[in-house]
Amino acid sequence: MKPADFTYHRPSTAEQAASLLAELSDAKVLAGGQSLLPIMNMRLASPEHLVDLTAIRGLRTFTEADDQIRYGATTTHMMLEEQLVPDRTNGLLPRAASGIGYRAIRNRGTLAGSLAHADSSAEWPTIMAAVDAAVHTLSVRGTRRIPVRDLLRGFFTTALDEDEFITGVEVTRFAPETRWGLYKMARKPGEFAESLAVALLRPDGAELWLGAARDVPIRLPNTEAVAESPELPDLLDAVGADTGSEGHQRQLHAVSVQRALNAAHHQEVTRV
């Protein structure tokens, strides 16, 4: 199928994009198009206007400070995978990016586009919630900084206003002693996750996050309590309590968490 007719806009500045979104009715932002365009092709969405951000050069750059880095909204998965932009998470972001879709998708799909799409079975919502990232947004009313944990409201639902778009994603530099583990279960490489576990180990304890279990990524406080000795029977009960899952789904999530924890426990600590 092909999309319904729409008018295409390609502003050259973020301010022009904000003005267009404020003026136009029924407009959608296009960052990489790897989620929006297939939905339009299936006629599940039929916006009258598309506002393409890819001509705005400032949205494909990065800025770095001592304790954080801000990636422009149209930073692609490939740029993170190949470290064409700096990574300050000791390899977590490149590792996550490498598991997204296929090379053609990673070449065009964007970090902000994935967060704005808000699919909890995708990598970036879970990863960015786990590392407590924040998005920076723009509209004609001004700018906002929204923690990713507050941005994600439900399936394909965010805290963004209709005329607001993400301009950057802020990630805090990992402390030198932080170790991480990531495990994704999917039917085949490149598919969306059936379970996606992130483990962060710090001197004060473990922090565990899970994607594809609910409509938003969730933290696993009961599972964190048994993370020091992650035996599967203990994890099954804890993951079940955290997610409300049973049977096969509980087993799937518990195994993902266990493998993420094992990867984190065996990771060497390096300075980032």
Secondary structure as UniProt FT lines:
FT   STRAND          7..9
FT   HELIX           14..23
FT   STRAND          27..30
FT   TURN            34..35
FT   HELIX           36..41
FT   TURN            42..43
FT   STRAND          49..52
FT   TURN            54..55
FT   HELIX           57..60
FT   STRAND          62..64
FT   STRAND          68..72
FT   TURN            73..74
FT   HELIX           77..81
FT   TURN            82..83
FT   TURN            90..91
FT   HELIX           92..98
FT   HELIX           103..108
FT   HELIX           111..117
FT   TURN            120..121
FT   HELIX           123..130
FT   TURN            131..132
FT   STRAND          134..139
FT   TURN            140..141
FT   STRAND          142..147
FT   HELIX           148..151
FT   STRAND          152..154
FT   TURN            155..156
FT   STRAND          157..158
FT   TURN            162..163
FT   STRAND          165..172
FT   TURN            176..177
FT   STRAND          179..185
FT   TURN            189..190
FT   STRAND          195..202
FT   TURN            203..204
FT   STRAND          205..211
FT   STRAND          218..219
FT   HELIX           221..224
FT   TURN            225..228
FT   HELIX           232..243
FT   HELIX           247..265
//
